[in-house]
C-alpha cells in the first residue's frame, strides 16, 4: 500500500499510536503548493509559493487505513487522495493524504 502523508494531529506519535493501536514511525516530508490551516480540525488547501512540513508513514496496512478513514470521517470531513511529497533527500514520494471536504473552504482564522 502507499504510505500516508500526515500534517495535523497525527504528527504527534503518542496520538498516532492511540488512533492506530500501535506505533507508526514517520520520515520528514514536504508538500509543496499547499498551506495548512485550522478551524475545528487541521486541513490543507492549494496555495502556490508555500509548503507544508509533515511526515510520511510507511508500512500501514488495510486495517490501518480503515481505522484512519473512520478517524478522519471519510467521506464526510475528508477524502483520501493520492499526492506527491518531497522526502528528506528531495525525491518525490507518491502517497495518500487526507484532504478536507467543503467544510474547509472558508478562510482560516
Backbone atoms as SQL, in Angstrom:
CREATE TABLE atoms (id INTEGER PRIMARY KEY, chain TEXT, resi INTEGER, resn TEXT, atom TEXT, x REAL, y REAL, z REAL);
INSERT INTO atoms VALUES
  (1, 'A', 1, 'UNK', 'N', 0.847, -1.191, 0.000),
  (2, 'A', 1, 'UNK', 'CA', 0.000, 0.000, 0.000),
  (3, 'A', 1, 'UNK', 'C', 0.883, 1.243, 0.000),
  (4, 'A', 2, 'UNK', 'N', 0.312, 2.321, -0.504),
  (5, 'A', 2, 'UNK', 'CA', 1.032, 3.590, -0.491),
  (6, 'A', 2, 'UNK', 'C', 1.191, 4.085, 0.940),
  (7, 'A', 3, 'UNK', 'N', 2.264, 4.844, 1.206),
  (8, 'A', 3, 'UNK', 'CA', 2.405, 5.468, 2.519),
  (9, 'A', 3, 'UNK', 'C', 1.401, 6.612, 2.666),
  (10, 'A', 4, 'UNK', 'N', 1.378, 7.224, 3.827),
  (11, 'A', 4, 'UNK', 'CA', 0.451, 8.311, 4.138),
  (12, 'A', 4, 'UNK', 'C', 1.223, 9.545, 4.571),
  (13, 'A', 5, 'UNK', 'N', 0.891, 10.708, 3.993),
  (14, 'A', 5, 'UNK', 'CA', 1.446, 11.984, 4.432),
  (15, 'A', 5, 'UNK', 'C', 0.519, 12.565, 5.488),
  (16, 'A', 6, 'UNK', 'N', 1.074, 12.870, 6.657),
  (17, 'A', 6, 'UNK', 'CA', 0.283, 13.474, 7.734),
  (18, 'A', 6, 'UNK', 'C', 0.815, 14.869, 8.029),
  (19, 'A', 7, 'UNK', 'N', -0.098, 15.768, 8.427),
  (20, 'A', 7, 'UNK', 'CA', 0.261, 17.179, 8.590),
  (21, 'A', 7, 'UNK', 'C', -0.404, 17.830, 9.791),
  (22, 'A', 8, 'UNK', 'N', -1.250, 17.124, 10.511),
  (23, 'A', 8, 'UNK', 'CA', -2.000, 17.719, 11.626),
  (24, 'A', 8, 'UNK', 'C', -1.808, 16.939, 12.910),
  (25, 'A', 9, 'UNK', 'N', -2.912, 16.528, 13.503),
  (26, 'A', 9, 'UNK', 'CA', -2.860, 15.857, 14.803),
  (27, 'A', 9, 'UNK', 'C', -2.073, 14.543, 14.769),
  (28, 'A', 10, 'UNK', 'N', -1.993, 13.906, 13.604),
  (29, 'A', 10, 'UNK', 'CA', -1.262, 12.640, 13.510),
  (30, 'A', 10, 'UNK', 'C', 0.253, 12.822, 13.471),
  (31, 'A', 11, 'UNK', 'N', 0.737, 14.060, 13.526),
  (32, 'A', 11, 'UNK', 'CA', 2.168, 14.291, 13.680),
  (33, 'A', 11, 'UNK', 'C', 2.641, 13.862, 15.062),
  (34, 'A', 12, 'UNK', 'N', 1.761, 13.909, 16.040),
  (35, 'A', 12, 'UNK', 'CA', 2.091, 13.530, 17.418),
  (36, 'A', 12, 'UNK', 'C', 2.161, 12.008, 17.511),
  (37, 'A', 13, 'UNK', 'N', 3.352, 11.443, 17.824),
  (38, 'A', 13, 'UNK', 'CA', 3.483, 9.990, 17.832),
  (39, 'A', 13, 'UNK', 'C', 2.614, 9.296, 18.879),
  (40, 'A', 14, 'UNK', 'N', 2.360, 9.942, 20.000),
  (41, 'A', 14, 'UNK', 'CA', 1.511, 9.341, 21.039),
  (42, 'A', 14, 'UNK', 'C', 0.069, 9.272, 20.544),
  (43, 'A', 15, 'UNK', 'N', -0.411, 10.357, 19.989),
  (44, 'A', 15, 'UNK', 'CA', -1.782, 10.382, 19.458),
  (45, 'A', 15, 'UNK', 'C', -1.929, 9.386, 18.309),
  (46, 'A', 16, 'UNK', 'N', -0.931, 9.351, 17.430),
  (47, 'A', 16, 'UNK', 'CA', -0.952, 8.427, 16.290),
  (48, 'A', 16, 'UNK', 'C', -1.060, 6.977, 16.775),
  (49, 'A', 17, 'UNK', 'N', -0.306, 6.621, 17.803),
  (50, 'A', 17, 'UNK', 'CA', -0.358, 5.264, 18.357),
  (51, 'A', 17, 'UNK', 'C', -1.711, 4.984, 19.005),
  (52, 'A', 18, 'UNK', 'N', -2.308, 5.983, 19.638),
  (53, 'A', 18, 'UNK', 'CA', -3.640, 5.810, 20.229),
  (54, 'A', 18, 'UNK', 'C', -4.674, 5.526, 19.148),
  (55, 'A', 19, 'UNK', 'N', -4.597, 6.254, 18.035),
  (56, 'A', 19, 'UNK', 'CA', -5.560, 6.074, 16.944),
  (57, 'A', 19, 'UNK', 'C', -5.380, 4.713, 16.282),
  (58, 'A', 20, 'UNK', 'N', -4.137, 4.365, 15.960),
  (59, 'A', 20, 'UNK', 'CA', -3.858, 3.131, 15.218),
  (60, 'A', 20, 'UNK', 'C', -3.838, 1.876, 16.090),
  (61, 'A', 21, 'UNK', 'N', -3.551, 2.057, 17.376),
  (62, 'A', 21, 'UNK', 'CA', -3.416, 0.891, 18.246),
  (63, 'A', 21, 'UNK', 'C', -2.013, 0.313, 18.222),
  (64, 'A', 22, 'UNK', 'N', -1.097, 0.980, 17.550),
  (65, 'A', 22, 'UNK', 'CA', 0.319, 0.582, 17.512),
  (66, 'A', 22, 'UNK', 'C', 1.127, 1.779, 17.040),
  (67, 'A', 23, 'UNK', 'N', 2.427, 1.740, 17.264),
  (68, 'A', 23, 'UNK', 'CA', 3.263, 2.845, 16.807),
  (69, 'A', 23, 'UNK', 'C', 3.466, 2.773, 15.300),
  (70, 'A', 24, 'UNK', 'N', 3.658, 3.912, 14.707),
  (71, 'A', 24, 'UNK', 'CA', 3.929, 4.021, 13.270),
  (72, 'A', 24, 'UNK', 'C', 4.914, 5.163, 13.082),
  (73, 'A', 25, 'UNK', 'N', 6.144, 4.826, 12.772),
  (74, 'A', 25, 'UNK', 'CA', 7.175, 5.836, 12.598),
  (75, 'A', 25, 'UNK', 'C', 7.022, 6.543, 11.261),
  (76, 'A', 26, 'UNK', 'N', 7.467, 7.788, 11.234),
  (77, 'A', 26, 'UNK', 'CA', 7.397, 8.566, 10.011),
  (78, 'A', 26, 'UNK', 'C', 8.731, 9.180, 9.663),
  (79, 'A', 27, 'UNK', 'N', 8.870, 9.544, 8.398),
  (80, 'A', 27, 'UNK', 'CA', 10.047, 10.277, 7.945),
  (81, 'A', 27, 'UNK', 'C', 9.596, 11.659, 7.492),
  (82, 'A', 28, 'UNK', 'N', 10.441, 12.669, 7.704),
  (83, 'A', 28, 'UNK', 'CA', 10.058, 14.023, 7.312),
  (84, 'A', 28, 'UNK', 'C', 9.797, 14.116, 5.810),
  (85, 'A', 29, 'UNK', 'N', 8.821, 14.927, 5.462),
  (86, 'A', 29, 'UNK', 'CA', 8.479, 15.160, 4.057),
  (87, 'A', 29, 'UNK', 'C', 7.881, 16.547, 3.932),
  (88, 'A', 30, 'UNK', 'N', 7.916, 17.068, 2.705),
  (89, 'A', 30, 'UNK', 'CA', 7.396, 18.406, 2.434),
  (90, 'A', 30, 'UNK', 'C', 6.418, 18.344, 1.271),
  (91, 'A', 31, 'UNK', 'N', 5.281, 18.982, 1.464),
  (92, 'A', 31, 'UNK', 'CA', 4.264, 19.090, 0.426),
  (93, 'A', 31, 'UNK', 'C', 4.302, 20.512, -0.107),
  (94, 'A', 32, 'UNK', 'N', 4.697, 20.667, -1.366),
  (95, 'A', 32, 'UNK', 'CA', 4.805, 21.984, -1.988),
  (96, 'A', 32, 'UNK', 'C', 3.472, 22.380, -2.617),
  (97, 'A', 33, 'UNK', 'N', 3.178, 23.693, -2.564),
  (98, 'A', 33, 'UNK', 'CA', 1.984, 24.224, -3.206),
  (99, 'A', 33, 'UNK', 'C', 0.720, 24.089, -2.390),
  (100, 'A', 34, 'UNK', 'N', 0.866, 23.850, -1.098),
  (101, 'A', 34, 'UNK', 'CA', -0.277, 23.763, -0.187),
  (102, 'A', 34, 'UNK', 'C', 0.030, 24.544, 1.075),
  (103, 'A', 35, 'UNK', 'N', -1.039, 25.038, 1.719),
  (104, 'A', 35, 'UNK', 'CA', -0.918, 25.666, 3.029),
  (105, 'A', 35, 'UNK', 'C', -1.755, 24.886, 4.027),
  (106, 'A', 36, 'UNK', 'N', -1.355, 24.957, 5.277),
  (107, 'A', 36, 'UNK', 'CA', -2.088, 24.286, 6.347),
  (108, 'A', 36, 'UNK', 'C', -2.898, 25.326, 7.099),
  (109, 'A', 37, 'UNK', 'N', -4.099, 24.944, 7.489),
  (110, 'A', 37, 'UNK', 'CA', -4.946, 25.817, 8.272),
  (111, 'A', 37, 'UNK', 'C', -5.665, 24.996, 9.333),
  (112, 'A', 38, 'UNK', 'N', -6.382, 25.708, 10.181),
  (113, 'A', 38, 'UNK', 'CA', -7.140, 25.015, 11.210),
  (114, 'A', 38, 'UNK', 'C', -8.382, 25.805, 11.539),
  (115, 'A', 39, 'UNK', 'N', -9.497, 25.105, 11.518),
  (116, 'A', 39, 'UNK', 'CA', -10.726, 25.655, 12.070),
  (117, 'A', 39, 'UNK', 'C', -10.995, 24.763, 13.269),
  (118, 'A', 40, 'UNK', 'N', -11.971, 23.886, 13.180),
  (119, 'A', 40, 'UNK', 'CA', -12.134, 22.893, 14.247),
  (120, 'A', 40, 'UNK', 'C', -11.089, 21.790, 14.093),
  (121, 'A', 41, 'UNK', 'N', -10.703, 21.492, 12.839),
  (122, 'A', 41, 'UNK', 'CA', -9.737, 20.446, 12.518),
  (123, 'A', 41, 'UNK', 'C', -8.648, 21.021, 11.618),
  (124, 'A', 42, 'UNK', 'N', -7.494, 20.354, 11.598),
  (125, 'A', 42, 'UNK', 'CA', -6.442, 20.722, 10.659),
  (126, 'A', 42, 'UNK', 'C', -6.882, 20.393, 9.243),
  (127, 'A', 43, 'UNK', 'N', -6.440, 21.215, 8.293),
  (128, 'A', 43, 'UNK', 'CA', -6.717, 20.937, 6.892),
  (129, 'A', 43, 'UNK', 'C', -5.606, 21.544, 6.047),
  (130, 'A', 44, 'UNK', 'N', -5.556, 21.137, 4.795),
  (131, 'A', 44, 'UNK', 'CA', -4.650, 21.756, 3.835),
  (132, 'A', 44, 'UNK', 'C', -5.454, 22.166, 2.609),
  (133, 'A', 45, 'UNK', 'N', -4.927, 23.169, 1.901),
  (134, 'A', 45, 'UNK', 'CA', -5.541, 23.602, 0.650),
  (135, 'A', 45, 'UNK', 'C', -4.432, 24.154, -0.245),
  (136, 'A', 46, 'UNK', 'N', -4.724, 24.102, -1.539),
  (137, 'A', 46, 'UNK', 'CA', -3.736, 24.562, -2.524),
  (138, 'A', 46, 'UNK', 'C', -3.445, 26.051, -2.354),
  (139, 'A', 47, 'UNK', 'N', -2.163, 26.368, -2.442),
  (140, 'A', 47, 'UNK', 'CA', -1.728, 27.767, -2.464),
  (141, 'A', 47, 'UNK', 'C', -0.300, 27.776, -2.992),
  (142, 'A', 48, 'UNK', 'N', -0.115, 28.420, -4.111),
  (143, 'A', 48, 'UNK', 'CA', 1.208, 28.460, -4.743),
  (144, 'A', 48, 'UNK', 'C', 2.206, 29.224, -3.875),
  (145, 'A', 49, 'UNK', 'N', 3.454, 28.795, -3.942),
  (146, 'A', 49, 'UNK', 'CA', 4.531, 29.506, -3.269),
  (147, 'A', 49, 'UNK', 'C', 4.724, 29.170, -1.807),
  (148, 'A', 50, 'UNK', 'N', 3.965, 28.216, -1.289),
  (149, 'A', 50, 'UNK', 'CA', 4.115, 27.826, 0.115),
  (150, 'A', 50, 'UNK', 'C', 4.333, 26.319, 0.193),
  (151, 'A', 51, 'UNK', 'N', 4.635, 25.846, 1.379),
  (152, 'A', 51, 'UNK', 'CA', 4.824, 24.415, 1.578),
  (153, 'A', 51, 'UNK', 'C', 4.435, 24.031, 2.992),
  (154, 'A', 52, 'UNK', 'N', 4.205, 22.738, 3.165),
  (155, 'A', 52, 'UNK', 'CA', 3.842, 22.185, 4.468),
  (156, 'A', 52, 'UNK', 'C', 4.853, 21.103, 4.812),
  (157, 'A', 53, 'UNK', 'N', 5.373, 21.164, 6.019),
  (158, 'A', 53, 'UNK', 'CA', 6.228, 20.088, 6.509),
  (159, 'A', 53, 'UNK', 'C', 5.364, 19.097, 7.259),
  (160, 'A', 54, 'UNK', 'N', 5.612, 17.830, 7.033),
  (161, 'A', 54, 'UNK', 'CA', 4.863, 16.773, 7.706),
  (162, 'A', 54, 'UNK', 'C', 5.689, 15.512, 7.766),
  (163, 'A', 55, 'UNK', 'N', 5.005, 14.404, 7.872),
  (164, 'A', 55, 'UNK', 'CA', 5.655, 13.092, 7.936),
  (165, 'A', 55, 'UNK', 'C', 5.016, 12.147, 6.946),
  (166, 'A', 56, 'UNK', 'N', 5.796, 11.220, 6.432),
  (167, 'A', 56, 'UNK', 'CA', 5.282, 10.123, 5.627),
  (168, 'A', 56, 'UNK', 'C', 5.345, 8.872, 6.486),
  (169, 'A', 57, 'UNK', 'N', 4.188, 8.232, 6.666),
  (170, 'A', 57, 'UNK', 'CA', 4.092, 6.991, 7.429),
  (171, 'A', 57, 'UNK', 'C', 4.045, 5.835, 6.447),
  (172, 'A', 58, 'UNK', 'N', 4.996, 4.932, 6.551),
  (173, 'A', 58, 'UNK', 'CA', 5.032, 3.761, 5.672),
  (174, 'A', 58, 'UNK', 'C', 4.560, 2.537, 6.459),
  (175, 'A', 59, 'UNK', 'N', 4.455, 1.438, 5.791),
  (176, 'A', 59, 'UNK', 'CA', 4.106, 0.153, 6.406),
  (177, 'A', 59, 'UNK', 'C', 2.729, 0.142, 7.066),
  (178, 'A', 60, 'UNK', 'N', 1.816, 0.936, 6.549),
  (179, 'A', 60, 'UNK', 'CA', 0.431, 0.867, 7.015),
  (180, 'A', 60, 'UNK', 'C', -0.293, -0.196, 6.194),
  (181, 'A', 61, 'UNK', 'N', -1.201, -0.905, 6.835),
  (182, 'A', 61, 'UNK', 'CA', -1.933, -1.966, 6.135),
  (183, 'A', 61, 'UNK', 'C', -3.403, -1.568, 5.950),
  (184, 'A', 62, 'UNK', 'N', -4.160, -2.455, 5.339),
  (185, 'A', 62, 'UNK', 'CA', -5.574, -2.167, 5.045),
  (186, 'A', 62, 'UNK', 'C', -6.356, -1.872, 6.322),
  (187, 'A', 63, 'UNK', 'N', -6.066, -2.576, 7.389),
  (188, 'A', 63, 'UNK', 'CA', -6.756, -2.323, 8.665),
  (189, 'A', 63, 'UNK', 'C', -6.424, -0.925, 9.185),
  (190, 'A', 64, 'UNK', 'N', -5.152, -0.534, 9.068),
  (191, 'A', 64, 'UNK', 'CA', -4.754, 0.816, 9.493),
  (192, 'A', 64, 'UNK', 'C', -5.518, 1.873, 8.705),
  (193, 'A', 65, 'UNK', 'N', -5.624, 1.678, 7.372),
  (194, 'A', 65, 'UNK', 'CA', -6.342, 2.665, 6.567),
  (195, 'A', 65, 'UNK', 'C', -7.830, 2.676, 6.888),
  (196, 'A', 66, 'UNK', 'N', -8.413, 1.545, 7.201),
  (197, 'A', 66, 'UNK', 'CA', -9.821, 1.521, 7.618),
  (198, 'A', 66, 'UNK', 'C', -9.992, 2.306, 8.919),
  (199, 'A', 67, 'UNK', 'N', -9.067, 2.126, 9.847),
  (200, 'A', 67, 'UNK', 'CA', -9.091, 2.856, 11.113),
  (201, 'A', 67, 'UNK', 'C', -8.924, 4.351, 10.873),
  (202, 'A', 68, 'UNK', 'N', -7.958, 4.707, 10.027),
  (203, 'A', 68, 'UNK', 'CA', -7.712, 6.124, 9.735),
  (204, 'A', 68, 'UNK', 'C', -8.864, 6.762, 8.981),
  (205, 'A', 69, 'UNK', 'N', -9.465, 6.037, 8.036),
  (206, 'A', 69, 'UNK', 'CA', -10.628, 6.571, 7.322),
  (207, 'A', 69, 'UNK', 'C', -11.762, 6.879, 8.292),
  (208, 'A', 70, 'UNK', 'N', -11.978, 5.998, 9.271),
  (209, 'A', 70, 'UNK', 'CA', -13.016, 6.243, 10.274),
  (210, 'A', 70, 'UNK', 'C', -12.640, 7.444, 11.152),
  (211, 'A', 71, 'UNK', 'N', -11.377, 7.514, 11.563),
  (212, 'A', 71, 'UNK', 'CA', -10.900, 8.627, 12.385),
  (213, 'A', 71, 'UNK', 'C', -11.066, 9.961, 11.658),
  (214, 'A', 72, 'UNK', 'N', -10.746, 9.985, 10.372),
  (215, 'A', 72, 'UNK', 'CA', -10.837, 11.206, 9.573),
  (216, 'A', 72, 'UNK', 'C', -12.252, 11.466, 9.046),
  (217, 'A', 73, 'UNK', 'N', -13.169, 10.588, 9.375),
  (218, 'A', 73, 'UNK', 'CA', -14.581, 10.694, 8.976),
  (219, 'A', 73, 'UNK', 'C', -14.737, 10.842, 7.460),
  (220, 'A', 74, 'UNK', 'N', -14.076, 9.918, 6.738),
  (221, 'A', 74, 'UNK', 'CA', -14.213, 9.840, 5.274),
  (222, 'A', 74, 'UNK', 'C', -15.575, 9.246, 4.967),
  (223, 'A', 75, 'UNK', 'N', -16.402, 9.799, 4.118),
  (224, 'A', 75, 'UNK', 'CA', -16.185, 10.946, 3.233),
  (225, 'A', 75, 'UNK', 'C', -16.819, 12.238, 3.731),
  (226, 'A', 76, 'UNK', 'N', -17.236, 12.295, 4.981),
  (227, 'A', 76, 'UNK', 'CA', -17.922, 13.484, 5.483),
  (228, 'A', 76, 'UNK', 'C', -16.978, 14.671, 5.666),
  (229, 'A', 77, 'UNK', 'N', -15.884, 14.469, 6.422),
  (230, 'A', 77, 'UNK', 'CA', -14.956, 15.568, 6.695),
  (231, 'A', 77, 'UNK', 'C', -13.766, 15.602, 5.744),
  (232, 'A', 78, 'UNK', 'N', -13.305, 14.431, 5.331),
  (233, 'A', 78, 'UNK', 'CA', -12.115, 14.340, 4.476),
  (234, 'A', 78, 'UNK', 'C', -12.327, 13.292, 3.396),
  (235, 'A', 79, 'UNK', 'N', -11.491, 13.412, 2.352),
  (236, 'A', 79, 'UNK', 'CA', -11.359, 12.351, 1.359),
  (237, 'A', 79, 'UNK', 'C', -9.898, 11.923, 1.376),
  (238, 'A', 80, 'UNK', 'N', -9.644, 10.690, 0.991),
  (239, 'A', 80, 'UNK', 'CA', -8.257, 10.213, 0.912),
  (240, 'A', 80, 'UNK', 'C', -7.864, 10.196, -0.557),
  (241, 'A', 81, 'UNK', 'N', -6.833, 10.968, -0.894),
  (242, 'A', 81, 'UNK', 'CA', -6.416, 11.107, -2.281),
  (243, 'A', 81, 'UNK', 'C', -4.904, 10.930, -2.396),
  (244, 'A', 82, 'UNK', 'N', -4.452, 10.614, -3.606),
  (245, 'A', 82, 'UNK', 'CA', -3.022, 10.458, -3.841),
  (246, 'A', 82, 'UNK', 'C', -2.384, 11.800, -4.152),
  (247, 'A', 83, 'UNK', 'N', -1.136, 11.926, -3.700),
  (248, 'A', 83, 'UNK', 'CA', -0.388, 13.169, -3.863),
  (249, 'A', 83, 'UNK', 'C', 1.096, 12.815, -3.887),
  (250, 'A', 84, 'UNK', 'N', 1.933, 13.748, -4.293),
  (251, 'A', 84, 'UNK', 'CA', 3.378, 13.540, -4.233),
  (252, 'A', 84, 'UNK', 'C', 3.986, 14.555, -3.280),
  (253, 'A', 85, 'UNK', 'N', 4.874, 14.068, -2.418),
  (254, 'A', 85, 'UNK', 'CA', 5.592, 14.917, -1.485),
  (255, 'A', 85, 'UNK', 'C', 7.081, 14.694, -1.697),
  (256, 'A', 86, 'UNK', 'N', 7.885, 15.629, -1.214),
  (257, 'A', 86, 'UNK', 'CA', 9.335, 15.503, -1.295),
  (258, 'A', 86, 'UNK', 'C', 9.852, 14.899, 0.003),
  (259, 'A', 87, 'UNK', 'N', 10.597, 13.810, -0.122),
  (260, 'A', 87, 'UNK', 'CA', 11.194, 13.166, 1.040),
  (261, 'A', 87, 'UNK', 'C', 12.413, 13.925, 1.517),
  (262, 'A', 88, 'UNK', 'N', 13.087, 13.400, 2.550),
  (263, 'A', 88, 'UNK', 'CA', 14.247, 14.093, 3.121),
  (264, 'A', 88, 'UNK', 'C', 15.369, 14.335, 2.112),
  (265, 'A', 89, 'UNK', 'N', 15.488, 13.461, 1.112),
  (266, 'A', 89, 'UNK', 'CA', 16.533, 13.609, 0.098),
  (267, 'A', 89, 'UNK', 'C', 16.046, 14.379, -1.128),
  (268, 'A', 90, 'UNK', 'N', 14.805, 14.874, -1.082),
  (269, 'A', 90, 'UNK', 'CA', 14.239, 15.623, -2.197),
  (270, 'A', 90, 'UNK', 'C', 13.512, 14.769, -3.225),
  (271, 'A', 91, 'UNK', 'N', 13.663, 13.442, -3.124),
  (272, 'A', 91, 'UNK', 'CA', 12.983, 12.547, -4.066),
  (273, 'A', 91, 'UNK', 'C', 11.482, 12.583, -3.816),
  (274, 'A', 92, 'UNK', 'N', 10.706, 12.502, -4.908),
  (275, 'A', 92, 'UNK', 'CA', 9.253, 12.519, -4.782),
  (276, 'A', 92, 'UNK', 'C', 8.741, 11.170, -4.293),
  (277, 'A', 93, 'UNK', 'N', 7.780, 11.223, -3.383),
  (278, 'A', 93, 'UNK', 'CA', 7.152, 10.039, -2.811),
  (279, 'A', 93, 'UNK', 'C', 5.658, 10.127, -3.103),
  (280, 'A', 94, 'UNK', 'N', 5.130, 9.132, -3.794),
  (281, 'A', 94, 'UNK', 'CA', 3.685, 9.066, -4.046),
  (282, 'A', 94, 'UNK', 'C', 3.041, 8.496, -2.790),
  (283, 'A', 95, 'UNK', 'N', 2.029, 9.169, -2.269),
  (284, 'A', 95, 'UNK', 'CA', 1.412, 8.725, -1.023),
  (285, 'A', 95, 'UNK', 'C', -0.042, 9.191, -0.964),
  (286, 'A', 96, 'UNK', 'N', -0.727, 8.710, 0.055),
  (287, 'A', 96, 'UNK', 'CA', -2.077, 9.171, 0.352),
  (288, 'A', 96, 'UNK', 'C', -1.990, 10.417, 1.223),
  (289, 'A', 97, 'UNK', 'N', -3.035, 11.216, 1.158),
  (290, 'A', 97, 'UNK', 'CA', -3.204, 12.361, 2.049),
  (291, 'A', 97, 'UNK', 'C', -4.702, 12.534, 2.279),
  (292, 'A', 98, 'UNK', 'N', -5.061, 13.016, 3.441),
  (293, 'A', 98, 'UNK', 'CA', -6.465, 13.331, 3.716),
  (294, 'A', 98, 'UNK', 'C', -6.700, 14.803, 3.401),
  (295, 'A', 99, 'UNK', 'N', -7.580, 15.039, 2.422),
  (296, 'A', 99, 'UNK', 'CA', -7.946, 16.391, 2.022),
  (297, 'A', 99, 'UNK', 'C', -9.351, 16.702, 2.523),
  (298, 'A', 100, 'UNK', 'N', -9.577, 17.939, 2.948),
  (299, 'A', 100, 'UNK', 'CA', -10.885, 18.285, 3.507),
  (300, 'A', 100, 'UNK', 'C', -11.966, 18.336, 2.437),
  (301, 'A', 101, 'UNK', 'N', -13.182, 18.084, 2.866),
  (302, 'A', 101, 'UNK', 'CA', -14.349, 18.308, 2.011),
  (303, 'A', 101, 'UNK', 'C', -14.681, 19.807, 2.102),
  (304, 'A', 102, 'UNK', 'N', -15.849, 20.212, 1.724),
  (305, 'A', 102, 'UNK', 'CA', -16.216, 21.627, 1.615),
  (306, 'A', 102, 'UNK', 'C', -16.140, 22.421, 2.925),
  (307, 'A', 103, 'UNK', 'N', -16.118, 21.761, 4.069),
  (308, 'A', 103, 'UNK', 'CA', -16.122, 22.497, 5.340),
  (309, 'A', 103, 'UNK', 'C', -14.923, 23.435, 5.476),
  (310, 'A', 104, 'UNK', 'N', -13.829, 23.142, 4.808),
  (311, 'A', 104, 'UNK', 'CA', -12.617, 23.948, 4.944),
  (312, 'A', 104, 'UNK', 'C', -12.519, 25.057, 3.901),
  (313, 'A', 105, 'UNK', 'N', -13.556, 25.248, 3.097),
  (314, 'A', 105, 'UNK', 'CA', -13.488, 26.239, 2.027),
  (315, 'A', 105, 'UNK', 'C', -13.446, 27.674, 2.547),
  (316, 'A', 106, 'UNK', 'N', -13.985, 27.913, 3.738),
  (317, 'A', 106, 'UNK', 'CA', -13.974, 29.263, 4.306),
  (318, 'A', 106, 'UNK', 'C', -12.557, 29.631, 4.703),
  (319, 'A', 107, 'UNK', 'N', -12.200, 30.904, 4.616),
  (320, 'A', 107, 'UNK', 'CA', -10.847, 31.318, 5.009),
  (321, 'A', 107, 'UNK', 'C', -10.568, 30.959, 6.475),
  (322, 'A', 108, 'UNK', 'N', -9.327, 30.569, 6.742),
  (323, 'A', 108, 'UNK', 'CA', -8.961, 30.224, 8.125),
  (324, 'A', 108, 'UNK', 'C', -8.711, 31.492, 8.919),
  (325, 'A', 109, 'UNK', 'N', -8.781, 31.332, 10.219),
  (326, 'A', 109, 'UNK', 'CA', -8.581, 32.482, 11.106),
  (327, 'A', 109, 'UNK', 'C', -7.111, 32.649, 11.432);
